[in-house]
Structures are given as C-alpha cells and as structure tokens.
Amino acid sequence: RPWAQAFDDAVKRALAARDDFGLVNCTRLSGDAAATAVQSPDHYFPFLYALGASDSMSEKASSVFEGFQAGTLSMRCVQFGA
C-alpha cells in the first residue's frame, strides 16, 4: 500500500538524518501516511525506546533489514552504533 511505503520511506530518511524529533513526532514525517501506519503506538513505541537509548551525536542508525509483512507491516530492523 502506498501509505505504508510512504511512512517507511519517511522513517528511513529521518533515521539517516538522525531527525529524532521527527521520529518521535511521526505525523510530522509523513502526515496522513503516519496517521494510517501508526493507528495505535503499541508497535511504534519499542522503536522509540531503542532510539532514545542511542546517542544521536555519535551512533549512526543503519537499517539491517527492510521489507513488509502482509503488505503493510514494515519489518525494518535498525541498528545503532557499530
């Protein structure tokens, strides 16, 4: 679905730029796509815990896996640091 891809792409760009504020306020990233993709935060909050535990000044974020399950559930796996 286009909204799922748009939100995942926005998260990927924000991670590359370490736009932590944008990632925390995800509707700022992709508006309607974010509102559809994150209807309830229970699957998004764990990502924010990992983001918060990383050092935005020294730990680069990299995607170690990208893909979708069932067409709309992003399975993006992110590694911070090394």
mmCIF file of the N, C-alpha and C atoms, coordinates in Angstrom:
data_MODEL
# 
_entry.id   MODEL 
# 
loop_
_atom_site.group_PDB 
_atom_site.id 
_atom_site.type_symbol 
_atom_site.label_atom_id 
_atom_site.label_alt_id 
_atom_site.label_comp_id 
_atom_site.label_asym_id 
_atom_site.label_entity_id 
_atom_site.label_seq_id 
_atom_site.pdbx_PDB_ins_code 
_atom_site.Cartn_x 
_atom_site.Cartn_y 
_atom_site.Cartn_z 
_atom_site.occupancy 
_atom_site.B_iso_or_equiv 
_atom_site.pdbx_formal_charge 
_atom_site.auth_seq_id 
_atom_site.auth_comp_id 
_atom_site.auth_asym_id 
_atom_site.auth_atom_id 
_atom_site.pdbx_PDB_model_num 
ATOM 1   N N  . ARG A 1 1  ? 0.832  -1.189 0.000  1.00 0.00 ? 1  ARG A N  1 
ATOM 2   C CA . ARG A 1 1  ? 0.000  0.000  0.000  1.00 0.00 ? 1  ARG A CA 1 
ATOM 3   C C  . ARG A 1 1  ? 0.874  1.251  0.000  1.00 0.00 ? 1  ARG A C  1 
ATOM 4   N N  . PRO A 1 2  ? 0.476  2.252  -0.723 1.00 0.00 ? 2  PRO A N  1 
ATOM 5   C CA . PRO A 1 2  ? 1.277  3.481  -0.824 1.00 0.00 ? 2  PRO A CA 1 
ATOM 6   C C  . PRO A 1 2  ? 1.521  4.173  0.518  1.00 0.00 ? 2  PRO A C  1 
ATOM 7   N N  . TRP A 1 3  ? 0.532  4.184  1.413  1.00 0.00 ? 3  TRP A N  1 
ATOM 8   C CA . TRP A 1 3  ? 0.712  4.856  2.702  1.00 0.00 ? 3  TRP A CA 1 
ATOM 9   C C  . TRP A 1 3  ? 1.750  4.153  3.557  1.00 0.00 ? 3  TRP A C  1 
ATOM 10  N N  . ALA A 1 4  ? 1.796  2.834  3.491  1.00 0.00 ? 4  ALA A N  1 
ATOM 11  C CA . ALA A 1 4  ? 2.779  2.075  4.269  1.00 0.00 ? 4  ALA A CA 1 
ATOM 12  C C  . ALA A 1 4  ? 4.185  2.337  3.752  1.00 0.00 ? 4  ALA A C  1 
ATOM 13  N N  . GLN A 1 5  ? 4.340  2.336  2.444  1.00 0.00 ? 5  GLN A N  1 
ATOM 14  C CA . GLN A 1 5  ? 5.644  2.602  1.850  1.00 0.00 ? 5  GLN A CA 1 
ATOM 15  C C  . GLN A 1 5  ? 6.072  4.040  2.122  1.00 0.00 ? 5  GLN A C  1 
ATOM 16  N N  . ALA A 1 6  ? 5.137  4.988  2.026  1.00 0.00 ? 6  ALA A N  1 
ATOM 17  C CA . ALA A 1 6  ? 5.460  6.398  2.271  1.00 0.00 ? 6  ALA A CA 1 
ATOM 18  C C  . ALA A 1 6  ? 5.942  6.605  3.701  1.00 0.00 ? 6  ALA A C  1 
ATOM 19  N N  . PHE A 1 7  ? 5.278  5.970  4.660  1.00 0.00 ? 7  PHE A N  1 
ATOM 20  C CA . PHE A 1 7  ? 5.696  6.122  6.051  1.00 0.00 ? 7  PHE A CA 1 
ATOM 21  C C  . PHE A 1 7  ? 7.050  5.459  6.284  1.00 0.00 ? 7  PHE A C  1 
ATOM 22  N N  . ASP A 1 8  ? 7.242  4.266  5.762  1.00 0.00 ? 8  ASP A N  1 
ATOM 23  C CA . ASP A 1 8  ? 8.520  3.572  5.937  1.00 0.00 ? 8  ASP A CA 1 
ATOM 24  C C  . ASP A 1 8  ? 9.659  4.358  5.299  1.00 0.00 ? 8  ASP A C  1 
ATOM 25  N N  . ASP A 1 9  ? 9.424  4.937  4.132  1.00 0.00 ? 9  ASP A N  1 
ATOM 26  C CA . ASP A 1 9  ? 10.437 5.764  3.470  1.00 0.00 ? 9  ASP A CA 1 
ATOM 27  C C  . ASP A 1 9  ? 10.766 7.001  4.305  1.00 0.00 ? 9  ASP A C  1 
ATOM 28  N N  . ALA A 1 10 ? 9.742  7.609  4.907  1.00 0.00 ? 10 ALA A N  1 
ATOM 29  C CA . ALA A 1 10 ? 9.955  8.792  5.747  1.00 0.00 ? 10 ALA A CA 1 
ATOM 30  C C  . ALA A 1 10 ? 10.772 8.432  6.989  1.00 0.00 ? 10 ALA A C  1 
ATOM 31  N N  . VAL A 1 11 ? 10.494 7.280  7.584  1.00 0.00 ? 11 VAL A N  1 
ATOM 32  C CA . VAL A 1 11 ? 11.270 6.822  8.742  1.00 0.00 ? 11 VAL A CA 1 
ATOM 33  C C  . VAL A 1 11 ? 12.717 6.573  8.321  1.00 0.00 ? 11 VAL A C  1 
ATOM 34  N N  . LYS A 1 12 ? 12.911 5.953  7.188  1.00 0.00 ? 12 LYS A N  1 
ATOM 35  C CA . LYS A 1 12 ? 14.265 5.679  6.696  1.00 0.00 ? 12 LYS A CA 1 
ATOM 36  C C  . LYS A 1 12 ? 15.056 6.983  6.503  1.00 0.00 ? 12 LYS A C  1 
ATOM 37  N N  . ARG A 1 13 ? 14.422 7.985  5.891  1.00 0.00 ? 13 ARG A N  1 
ATOM 38  C CA . ARG A 1 13 ? 15.089 9.281  5.693  1.00 0.00 ? 13 ARG A CA 1 
ATOM 39  C C  . ARG A 1 13 ? 15.398 9.963  7.028  1.00 0.00 ? 13 ARG A C  1 
ATOM 40  N N  . ALA A 1 14 ? 14.457 9.914  7.946  1.00 0.00 ? 14 ALA A N  1 
ATOM 41  C CA . ALA A 1 14 ? 14.662 10.545 9.255  1.00 0.00 ? 14 ALA A CA 1 
ATOM 42  C C  . ALA A 1 14 ? 15.771 9.844  10.028 1.00 0.00 ? 14 ALA A C  1 
ATOM 43  N N  . LEU A 1 15 ? 15.858 8.533  9.919  1.00 0.00 ? 15 LEU A N  1 
ATOM 44  C CA . LEU A 1 15 ? 16.939 7.803  10.570 1.00 0.00 ? 15 LEU A CA 1 
ATOM 45  C C  . LEU A 1 15 ? 18.290 8.201  9.993  1.00 0.00 ? 15 LEU A C  1 
ATOM 46  N N  . ALA A 1 16 ? 18.360 8.311  8.679  1.00 0.00 ? 16 ALA A N  1 
ATOM 47  C CA . ALA A 1 16 ? 19.622 8.678  8.031  1.00 0.00 ? 16 ALA A CA 1 
ATOM 48  C C  . ALA A 1 16 ? 20.082 10.068 8.466  1.00 0.00 ? 16 ALA A C  1 
ATOM 49  N N  . ALA A 1 17 ? 19.118 10.962 8.707  1.00 0.00 ? 17 ALA A N  1 
ATOM 50  C CA . ALA A 1 17 ? 19.437 12.327 9.125  1.00 0.00 ? 17 ALA A CA 1 
ATOM 51  C C  . ALA A 1 17 ? 19.492 12.467 10.648 1.00 0.00 ? 17 ALA A C  1 
ATOM 52  N N  . ARG A 1 18 ? 19.191 11.371 11.370 1.00 0.00 ? 18 ARG A N  1 
ATOM 53  C CA . ARG A 1 18 ? 19.067 11.383 12.837 1.00 0.00 ? 18 ARG A CA 1 
ATOM 54  C C  . ARG A 1 18 ? 18.133 12.506 13.282 1.00 0.00 ? 18 ARG A C  1 
ATOM 55  N N  . ASP A 1 19 ? 16.998 12.575 12.604 1.00 0.00 ? 19 ASP A N  1 
ATOM 56  C CA . ASP A 1 19 ? 15.929 13.505 12.962 1.00 0.00 ? 19 ASP A CA 1 
ATOM 57  C C  . ASP A 1 19 ? 15.095 12.863 14.062 1.00 0.00 ? 19 ASP A C  1 
ATOM 58  N N  . ASP A 1 20 ? 15.661 12.798 15.257 1.00 0.00 ? 20 ASP A N  1 
ATOM 59  C CA . ASP A 1 20 ? 14.988 12.147 16.371 1.00 0.00 ? 20 ASP A CA 1 
ATOM 60  C C  . ASP A 1 20 ? 13.665 12.835 16.714 1.00 0.00 ? 20 ASP A C  1 
ATOM 61  N N  . PHE A 1 21 ? 13.626 14.157 16.638 1.00 0.00 ? 21 PHE A N  1 
ATOM 62  C CA . PHE A 1 21 ? 12.389 14.888 16.913 1.00 0.00 ? 21 PHE A CA 1 
ATOM 63  C C  . PHE A 1 21 ? 11.295 14.460 15.934 1.00 0.00 ? 21 PHE A C  1 
ATOM 64  N N  . GLY A 1 22 ? 11.635 14.349 14.662 1.00 0.00 ? 22 GLY A N  1 
ATOM 65  C CA . GLY A 1 22 ? 10.671 13.905 13.665 1.00 0.00 ? 22 GLY A CA 1 
ATOM 66  C C  . GLY A 1 22 ? 10.198 12.489 13.901 1.00 0.00 ? 22 GLY A C  1 
ATOM 67  N N  . LEU A 1 23 ? 11.115 11.617 14.324 1.00 0.00 ? 23 LEU A N  1 
ATOM 68  C CA . LEU A 1 23 ? 10.746 10.224 14.586 1.00 0.00 ? 23 LEU A CA 1 
ATOM 69  C C  . LEU A 1 23 ? 9.821  10.110 15.796 1.00 0.00 ? 23 LEU A C  1 
ATOM 70  N N  . VAL A 1 24 ? 10.043 10.924 16.804 1.00 0.00 ? 24 VAL A N  1 
ATOM 71  C CA . VAL A 1 24 ? 9.167  10.910 17.983 1.00 0.00 ? 24 VAL A CA 1 
ATOM 72  C C  . VAL A 1 24 ? 7.797  11.476 17.620 1.00 0.00 ? 24 VAL A C  1 
ATOM 73  N N  . ASN A 1 25 ? 7.778  12.499 16.809 1.00 0.00 ? 25 ASN A N  1 
ATOM 74  C CA . ASN A 1 25 ? 6.528  13.123 16.347 1.00 0.00 ? 25 ASN A CA 1 
ATOM 75  C C  . ASN A 1 25 ? 6.263  12.668 14.924 1.00 0.00 ? 25 ASN A C  1 
ATOM 76  N N  . CYS A 1 26 ? 5.959  11.386 14.768 1.00 0.00 ? 26 CYS A N  1 
ATOM 77  C CA . CYS A 1 26 ? 5.958  10.754 13.451 1.00 0.00 ? 26 CYS A CA 1 
ATOM 78  C C  . CYS A 1 26 ? 4.963  11.360 12.465 1.00 0.00 ? 26 CYS A C  1 
ATOM 79  N N  . THR A 1 27 ? 3.901  11.995 12.927 1.00 0.00 ? 27 THR A N  1 
ATOM 80  C CA . THR A 1 27 ? 2.980  12.604 11.962 1.00 0.00 ? 27 THR A CA 1 
ATOM 81  C C  . THR A 1 27 ? 3.641  13.773 11.239 1.00 0.00 ? 27 THR A C  1 
ATOM 82  N N  . ARG A 1 28 ? 4.704  14.310 11.828 1.00 0.00 ? 28 ARG A N  1 
ATOM 83  C CA . ARG A 1 28 ? 5.481  15.362 11.180 1.00 0.00 ? 28 ARG A CA 1 
ATOM 84  C C  . ARG A 1 28 ? 6.245  14.817 9.968  1.00 0.00 ? 28 ARG A C  1 
ATOM 85  N N  . LEU A 1 29 ? 6.543  13.537 9.983  1.00 0.00 ? 29 LEU A N  1 
ATOM 86  C CA . LEU A 1 29 ? 7.321  12.923 8.900  1.00 0.00 ? 29 LEU A CA 1 
ATOM 87  C C  . LEU A 1 29 ? 6.512  12.763 7.620  1.00 0.00 ? 29 LEU A C  1 
ATOM 88  N N  . SER A 1 30 ? 5.307  12.232 7.753  1.00 0.00 ? 30 SER A N  1 
ATOM 89  C CA . SER A 1 30 ? 4.552  11.918 6.538  1.00 0.00 ? 30 SER A CA 1 
ATOM 90  C C  . SER A 1 30 ? 3.051  12.102 6.710  1.00 0.00 ? 30 SER A C  1 
ATOM 91  N N  . GLY A 1 31 ? 2.637  12.902 7.654  1.00 0.00 ? 31 GLY A N  1 
ATOM 92  C CA . GLY A 1 31 ? 1.233  13.289 7.803  1.00 0.00 ? 31 GLY A CA 1 
ATOM 93  C C  . GLY A 1 31 ? 0.240  12.157 7.806  1.00 0.00 ? 31 GLY A C  1 
ATOM 94  N N  . ASP A 1 32 ? -0.610 12.121 6.765  1.00 0.00 ? 32 ASP A N  1 
ATOM 95  C CA . ASP A 1 32 ? -1.677 11.129 6.692  1.00 0.00 ? 32 ASP A CA 1 
ATOM 96  C C  . ASP A 1 32 ? -1.145 9.703  6.664  1.00 0.00 ? 32 ASP A C  1 
ATOM 97  N N  . ALA A 1 33 ? -0.013 9.501  6.002  1.00 0.00 ? 33 ALA A N  1 
ATOM 98  C CA . ALA A 1 33 ? 0.566  8.148  5.954  1.00 0.00 ? 33 ALA A CA 1 
ATOM 99  C C  . ALA A 1 33 ? 0.944  7.693  7.357  1.00 0.00 ? 33 ALA A C  1 
ATOM 100 N N  . ALA A 1 34 ? 1.494  8.594  8.161  1.00 0.00 ? 34 ALA A N  1 
ATOM 101 C CA . ALA A 1 34 ? 1.854  8.245  9.544  1.00 0.00 ? 34 ALA A CA 1 
ATOM 102 C C  . ALA A 1 34 ? 0.613  7.948  10.365 1.00 0.00 ? 34 ALA A C  1 
ATOM 103 N N  . ALA A 1 35 ? -0.421 8.749  10.189 1.00 0.00 ? 35 ALA A N  1 
ATOM 104 C CA . ALA A 1 35 ? -1.659 8.537  10.944 1.00 0.00 ? 35 ALA A CA 1 
ATOM 105 C C  . ALA A 1 35 ? -2.280 7.182  10.619 1.00 0.00 ? 35 ALA A C  1 
ATOM 106 N N  . THR A 1 36 ? -2.147 6.752  9.379  1.00 0.00 ? 36 THR A N  1 
ATOM 107 C CA . THR A 1 36 ? -2.678 5.442  8.983  1.00 0.00 ? 36 THR A CA 1 
ATOM 108 C C  . THR A 1 36 ? -1.755 4.319  9.443  1.00 0.00 ? 36 THR A C  1 
ATOM 109 N N  . ALA A 1 37 ? -0.457 4.525  9.321  1.00 0.00 ? 37 ALA A N  1 
ATOM 110 C CA . ALA A 1 37 ? 0.510  3.483  9.664  1.00 0.00 ? 37 ALA A CA 1 
ATOM 111 C C  . ALA A 1 37 ? 0.616  3.257  11.170 1.00 0.00 ? 37 ALA A C  1 
ATOM 112 N N  . VAL A 1 38 ? 0.455  4.307  11.954 1.00 0.00 ? 38 VAL A N  1 
ATOM 113 C CA . VAL A 1 38 ? 0.597  4.212  13.412 1.00 0.00 ? 38 VAL A CA 1 
ATOM 114 C C  . VAL A 1 38 ? -0.741 4.580  14.041 1.00 0.00 ? 38 VAL A C  1 
ATOM 115 N N  . GLN A 1 39 ? -1.725 3.721  13.851 1.00 0.00 ? 39 GLN A N  1 
ATOM 116 C CA . GLN A 1 39 ? -3.055 3.985  14.399 1.00 0.00 ? 39 GLN A CA 1 
ATOM 117 C C  . GLN A 1 39 ? -3.069 3.878  15.914 1.00 0.00 ? 39 GLN A C  1 
ATOM 118 N N  . SER A 1 40 ? -2.265 2.967  16.437 1.00 0.00 ? 40 SER A N  1 
ATOM 119 C CA . SER A 1 40 ? -2.041 2.886  17.874 1.00 0.00 ? 40 SER A CA 1 
ATOM 120 C C  . SER A 1 40 ? -0.537 2.674  18.049 1.00 0.00 ? 40 SER A C  1 
ATOM 121 N N  . PRO A 1 41 ? 0.038  3.281  19.068 1.00 0.00 ? 41 PRO A N  1 
ATOM 122 C CA . PRO A 1 41 ? 1.500  3.310  19.162 1.00 0.00 ? 41 PRO A CA 1 
ATOM 123 C C  . PRO A 1 41 ? 2.157  2.047  19.717 1.00 0.00 ? 41 PRO A C  1 
ATOM 124 N N  . ASP A 1 42 ? 1.407  0.999  20.004 1.00 0.00 ? 42 ASP A N  1 
ATOM 125 C CA . ASP A 1 42 ? 1.991  -0.172 20.665 1.00 0.00 ? 42 ASP A CA 1 
ATOM 126 C C  . ASP A 1 42 ? 3.093  -0.850 19.860 1.00 0.00 ? 42 ASP A C  1 
ATOM 127 N N  . HIS A 1 43 ? 3.085  -0.721 18.553 1.00 0.00 ? 43 HIS A N  1 
ATOM 128 C CA . HIS A 1 43 ? 4.153  -1.308 17.742 1.00 0.00 ? 43 HIS A CA 1 
ATOM 129 C C  . HIS A 1 43 ? 5.244  -0.303 17.408 1.00 0.00 ? 43 HIS A C  1 
ATOM 130 N N  . TYR A 1 44 ? 4.982  0.970  17.620 1.00 0.00 ? 44 TYR A N  1 
ATOM 131 C CA . TYR A 1 44 ? 5.959  2.018  17.300 1.00 0.00 ? 44 TYR A CA 1 
ATOM 132 C C  . TYR A 1 44 ? 6.792  2.412  18.521 1.00 0.00 ? 44 TYR A C  1 
ATOM 133 N N  . PHE A 1 45 ? 6.211  2.352  19.718 1.00 0.00 ? 45 PHE A N  1 
ATOM 134 C CA . PHE A 1 45 ? 6.930  2.749  20.931 1.00 0.00 ? 45 PHE A CA 1 
ATOM 135 C C  . PHE A 1 45 ? 8.225  1.974  21.166 1.00 0.00 ? 45 PHE A C  1 
ATOM 136 N N  . PRO A 1 46 ? 8.282  0.659  20.947 1.00 0.00 ? 46 PRO A N  1 
ATOM 137 C CA . PRO A 1 46 ? 9.559  -0.036 21.163 1.00 0.00 ? 46 PRO A CA 1 
ATOM 138 C C  . PRO A 1 46 ? 10.694 0.532  20.317 1.00 0.00 ? 46 PRO A C  1 
ATOM 139 N N  . PHE A 1 47 ? 10.388 0.953  19.110 1.00 0.00 ? 47 PHE A N  1 
ATOM 140 C CA . PHE A 1 47 ? 11.392 1.603  18.265 1.00 0.00 ? 47 PHE A CA 1 
ATOM 141 C C  . PHE A 1 47 ? 11.887 2.888  18.928 1.00 0.00 ? 47 PHE A C  1 
ATOM 142 N N  . LEU A 1 48 ? 10.964 3.646  19.523 1.00 0.00 ? 48 LEU A N  1 
ATOM 143 C CA . LEU A 1 48 ? 11.356 4.900  20.183 1.00 0.00 ? 48 LEU A CA 1 
ATOM 144 C C  . LEU A 1 48 ? 12.219 4.649  21.411 1.00 0.00 ? 48 LEU A C  1 
ATOM 145 N N  . TYR A 1 49 ? 11.988 3.546  22.118 1.00 0.00 ? 49 TYR A N  1 
ATOM 146 C CA . TYR A 1 49 ? 12.848 3.205  23.264 1.00 0.00 ? 49 TYR A CA 1 
ATOM 147 C C  . TYR A 1 49 ? 14.282 2.974  22.796 1.00 0.00 ? 49 TYR A C  1 
ATOM 148 N N  . ALA A 1 50 ? 14.441 2.242  21.704 1.00 0.00 ? 50 ALA A N  1 
ATOM 149 C CA . ALA A 1 50 ? 15.788 1.996  21.163 1.00 0.00 ? 50 ALA A CA 1 
ATOM 150 C C  . ALA A 1 50 ? 16.411 3.297  20.666 1.00 0.00 ? 50 ALA A C  1 
ATOM 151 N N  . LEU A 1 51 ? 15.618 4.126  20.024 1.00 0.00 ? 51 LEU A N  1 
ATOM 152 C CA . LEU A 1 51 ? 16.105 5.421  19.552 1.00 0.00 ? 51 LEU A CA 1 
ATOM 153 C C  . LEU A 1 51 ? 16.595 6.262  20.735 1.00 0.00 ? 51 LEU A C  1 
ATOM 154 N N  . GLY A 1 52 ? 15.809 6.295  21.799 1.00 0.00 ? 52 GLY A N  1 
ATOM 155 C CA . GLY A 1 52 ? 16.172 7.077  22.974 1.00 0.00 ? 52 GLY A CA 1 
ATOM 156 C C  . GLY A 1 52 ? 17.390 6.548  23.706 1.00 0.00 ? 52 GLY A C  1 
ATOM 157 N N  . ALA A 1 53 ? 17.628 5.263  23.610 1.00 0.00 ? 53 ALA A N  1 
ATOM 158 C CA . ALA A 1 53 ? 18.782 4.664  24.280 1.00 0.00 ? 53 ALA A CA 1 
ATOM 159 C C  . ALA A 1 53 ? 20.071 4.880  23.496 1.00 0.00 ? 53 ALA A C  1 
ATOM 160 N N  . SER A 1 54 ? 19.947 5.320  22.256 1.00 0.00 ? 54 SER A N  1 
ATOM 161 C CA . SER A 1 54 ? 21.141 5.551  21.434 1.00 0.00 ? 54 SER A CA 1 
ATOM 162 C C  . SER A 1 54 ? 21.597 7.004  21.593 1.00 0.00 ? 54 SER A C  1 
ATOM 163 N N  . ASP A 1 55 ? 22.830 7.251  21.217 1.00 0.00 ? 55 ASP A N  1 
ATOM 164 C CA . ASP A 1 55 ? 23.403 8.592  21.280 1.00 0.00 ? 55 ASP A CA 1 
ATOM 165 C C  . ASP A 1 55 ? 23.301 9.223  19.891 1.00 0.00 ? 55 ASP A C  1 
ATOM 166 N N  . SER A 1 56 ? 22.447 10.212 19.767 1.00 0.00 ? 56 SER A N  1 
ATOM 167 C CA . SER A 1 56 ? 22.210 10.809 18.447 1.00 0.00 ? 56 SER A CA 1 
ATOM 168 C C  . SER A 1 56 ? 23.438 11.521 17.884 1.00 0.00 ? 56 SER A C  1 
ATOM 169 N N  . MET A 1 57 ? 24.385 11.860 18.747 1.00 0.00 ? 57 MET A N  1 
ATOM 170 C CA . MET A 1 57 ? 25.587 12.562 18.280 1.00 0.00 ? 57 MET A CA 1 
ATOM 171 C C  . MET A 1 57 ? 26.651 11.604 17.746 1.00 0.00 ? 57 MET A C  1 
ATOM 172 N N  . SER A 1 58 ? 26.699 10.399 18.296 1.00 0.00 ? 58 SER A N  1 
ATOM 173 C CA . SER A 1 58 ? 27.801 9.510  17.908 1.00 0.00 ? 58 SER A CA 1 
ATOM 174 C C  . SER A 1 58 ? 27.368 8.164  17.333 1.00 0.00 ? 58 SER A C  1 
ATOM 175 N N  . GLU A 1 59 ? 26.102 7.802  17.455 1.00 0.00 ? 59 GLU A N  1 
ATOM 176 C CA . GLU A 1 59 ? 25.666 6.493  16.977 1.00 0.00 ? 59 GLU A CA 1 
ATOM 177 C C  . GLU A 1 59 ? 24.790 6.630  15.730 1.00 0.00 ? 59 GLU A C  1 
ATOM 178 N N  . LYS A 1 60 ? 25.381 6.288  14.620 1.00 0.00 ? 60 LYS A N  1 
ATOM 179 C CA . LYS A 1 60 ? 24.654 6.301  13.357 1.00 0.00 ? 60 LYS A CA 1 
ATOM 180 C C  . LYS A 1 60 ? 23.625 5.174  13.355 1.00 0.00 ? 60 LYS A C  1 
ATOM 181 N N  . ALA A 1 61 ? 22.483 5.424  12.743 1.00 0.00 ? 61 ALA A N  1 
ATOM 182 C CA . ALA A 1 61 ? 21.452 4.398  12.608 1.00 0.00 ? 61 ALA A CA 1 
ATOM 183 C C  . ALA A 1 61 ? 21.562 3.767  11.228 1.00 0.00 ? 61 ALA A C  1 
ATOM 184 N N  . SER A 1 62 ? 21.499 2.447  11.177 1.00 0.00 ? 62 SER A N  1 
ATOM 185 C CA . SER A 1 62 ? 21.514 1.773  9.881  1.00 0.00 ? 62 SER A CA 1 
ATOM 186 C C  . SER A 1 62 ? 20.430 0.701  9.855  1.00 0.00 ? 62 SER A C  1 
ATOM 187 N N  . SER A 1 63 ? 19.815 0.547  8.701  1.00 0.00 ? 63 SER A N  1 
ATOM 188 C CA . SER A 1 63 ? 18.788 -0.483 8.536  1.00 0.00 ? 63 SER A CA 1 
ATOM 189 C C  . SER A 1 63 ? 19.473 -1.783 8.143  1.00 0.00 ? 63 SER A C  1 
ATOM 190 N N  . VAL A 1 64 ? 19.289 -2.809 8.946  1.00 0.00 ? 64 VAL A N  1 
ATOM 191 C CA . VAL A 1 64 ? 19.908 -4.097 8.642  1.00 0.00 ? 64 VAL A CA 1 
ATOM 192 C C  . VAL A 1 64 ? 18.946 -5.018 7.901  1.00 0.00 ? 64 VAL A C  1 
ATOM 193 N N  . PHE A 1 65 ? 17.665 -4.636 7.876  1.00 0.00 ? 65 PHE A N  1 
ATOM 194 C CA . PHE A 1 65 ? 16.675 -5.378 7.102  1.00 0.00 ? 65 PHE A CA 1 
ATOM 195 C C  . PHE A 1 65 ? 15.547 -4.430 6.751  1.00 0.00 ? 65 PHE A C  1 
ATOM 196 N N  . GLU A 1 66 ? 15.054 -4.533 5.519  1.00 0.00 ? 66 GLU A N  1 
ATOM 197 C CA . GLU A 1 66 ? 13.901 -3.758 5.063  1.00 0.00 ? 66 GLU A CA 1 
ATOM 198 C C  . GLU A 1 66 ? 12.938 -4.702 4.366  1.00 0.00 ? 66 GLU A C  1 
ATOM 199 N N  . GLY A 1 67 ? 11.675 -4.513 4.597  1.00 0.00 ? 67 GLY A N  1 
ATOM 200 C CA . GLY A 1 67 ? 10.666 -5.321 3.932  1.00 0.00 ? 67 GLY A CA 1 
ATOM 201 C C  . GLY A 1 67 ? 9.332  -5.182 4.629  1.00 0.00 ? 67 GLY A C  1 
ATOM 202 N N  . PHE A 1 68 ? 8.312  -5.788 4.040  1.00 0.00 ? 68 PHE A N  1 
ATOM 203 C CA . PHE A 1 68 ? 6.959  -5.719 4.589  1.00 0.00 ? 68 PHE A CA 1 
ATOM 204 C C  . PHE A 1 68 ? 6.398  -7.113 4.789  1.00 0.00 ? 68 PHE A C  1 
ATOM 205 N N  . GLN A 1 69 ? 5.616  -7.261 5.825  1.00 0.00 ? 69 GLN A N  1 
ATOM 206 C CA . GLN A 1 69 ? 4.859  -8.485 6.088  1.00 0.00 ? 69 GLN A CA 1 
ATOM 207 C C  . GLN A 1 69 ? 3.398  -8.152 5.803  1.00 0.00 ? 69 GLN A C  1 
ATOM 208 N N  . ALA A 1 70 ? 2.729  -8.994 5.087  1.00 0.00 ? 70 ALA A N  1 
ATOM 209 C CA . ALA A 1 70 ? 1.308  -8.825 4.764  1.00 0.00 ? 70 ALA A CA 1 
ATOM 210 C C  . ALA A 1 70 ? 1.029  -7.502 4.061  1.00 0.00 ? 70 ALA A C  1 
ATOM 211 N N  . GLY A 1 71 ? 2.012  -6.963 3.372  1.00 0.00 ? 71 GLY A N  1 
ATOM 212 C CA . GLY A 1 71 ? 1.811  -5.779 2.549  1.00 0.00 ? 71 GLY A CA 1 
ATOM 213 C C  . GLY A 1 71 ? 1.877  -4.437 3.241  1.00 0.00 ? 71 GLY A C  1 
ATOM 214 N N  . THR A 1 72 ? 1.622  -4.379 4.553  1.00 0.00 ? 72 THR A N  1 
ATOM 215 C CA . THR A 1 72 ? 1.572  -3.075 5.219  1.00 0.00 ? 72 THR A CA 1 
ATOM 216 C C  . THR A 1 72 ? 2.370  -2.988 6.512  1.00 0.00 ? 72 THR A C  1 
ATOM 217 N N  . LEU A 1 73 ? 2.871  -4.089 7.016  1.00 0.00 ? 73 LEU A N  1 
ATOM 218 C CA . LEU A 1 73 ? 3.596  -4.082 8.283  1.00 0.00 ? 73 LEU A CA 1 
ATOM 219 C C  . LEU A 1 73 ? 5.097  -4.053 8.005  1.00 0.00 ? 73 LEU A C  1 
ATOM 220 N N  . SER A 1 74 ? 5.697  -2.881 8.236  1.00 0.00 ? 74 SER A N  1 
ATOM 221 C CA . SER A 1 74 ? 7.135  -2.755 7.989  1.00 0.00 ? 74 SER A CA 1 
ATOM 222 C C  . SER A 1 74 ? 7.913  -3.631 8.966  1.00 0.00 ? 74 SER A C  1 
ATOM 223 N N  . MET A 1 75 ? 8.864  -4.342 8.437  1.00 0.00 ? 75 MET A N  1 
ATOM 224 C CA . MET A 1 75 ? 9.713  -5.197 9.270  1.00 0.00 ? 75 MET A CA 1 
ATOM 225 C C  . MET A 1 75 ? 11.119 -4.610 9.363  1.00 0.00 ? 75 MET A C  1 
ATOM 226 N N  . ARG A 1 76 ? 11.243 -3.288 9.169  1.00 0.00 ? 76 ARG A N  1 
ATOM 227 C CA . ARG A 1 76 ? 12.539 -2.607 9.213  1.00 0.00 ? 76 ARG A CA 1 
ATOM 228 C C  . ARG A 1 76 ? 13.230 -2.907 10.537 1.00 0.00 ? 76 ARG A C  1 
ATOM 229 N N  . CYS A 1 77 ? 14.465 -3.350 10.451 1.00 0.00 ? 77 CYS A N  1 
ATOM 230 C CA . CYS A 1 77 ? 15.290 -3.605 11.633 1.00 0.00 ? 77 CYS A CA 1 
ATOM 231 C C  . CYS A 1 77 ? 16.422 -2.583 11.627 1.00 0.00 ? 77 CYS A C  1 
ATOM 232 N N  . VAL A 1 78 ? 16.589 -1.901 12.736 1.00 0.00 ? 78 VAL A N  1 
ATOM 233 C CA . VAL A 1 78 ? 17.556 -0.807 12.832 1.00 0.00 ? 78 VAL A CA 1 
ATOM 234 C C  . VAL A 1 78 ? 18.622 -1.148 13.852 1.00 0.00 ? 78 VAL A C  1 
ATOM 235 N N  . GLN A 1 79 ? 19.855 -0.816 13.496 1.00 0.00 ? 79 GLN A N  1 
ATOM 236 C CA . GLN A 1 79 ? 20.995 -1.000 14.409 1.00 0.00 ? 79 GLN A CA 1 
ATOM 237 C C  . GLN A 1 79 ? 21.596 0.374  14.660 1.00 0.00 ? 79 GLN A C  1 
ATOM 238 N N  . PHE A 1 80 ? 21.868 0.675  15.907 1.00 0.00 ? 80 PHE A N  1 
ATOM 239 C CA . PHE A 1 80 ? 22.503 1.934  16.268 1.00 0.00 ? 80 PHE A CA 1 
ATOM 240 C C  . PHE A 1 80 ? 23.944 1.670  16.670 1.00 0.00 ? 80 PHE A C  1 
ATOM 241 N N  . GLY A 1 81 ? 24.831 2.537  16.218 1.00 0.00 ? 81 GLY A N  1 
ATOM 242 C CA . GLY A 1 81 ? 26.245 2.378  16.558 1.00 0.00 ? 81 GLY A CA 1 
ATOM 243 C C  . GLY A 1 81 ? 26.966 1.551  15.514 1.00 0.00 ? 81 GLY A C  1 
ATOM 244 N N  . ALA A 1 82 ? 27.893 0.768  15.964 1.00 0.00 ? 82 ALA A N  1 
ATOM 245 C CA . ALA A 1 82 ? 28.774 -0.069 15.125 1.00 0.00 ? 82 ALA A CA 1 
ATOM 246 C C  . ALA A 1 82 ? 28.172 -0.353 13.839 1.00 0.00 ? 82 ALA A C  1 
# 
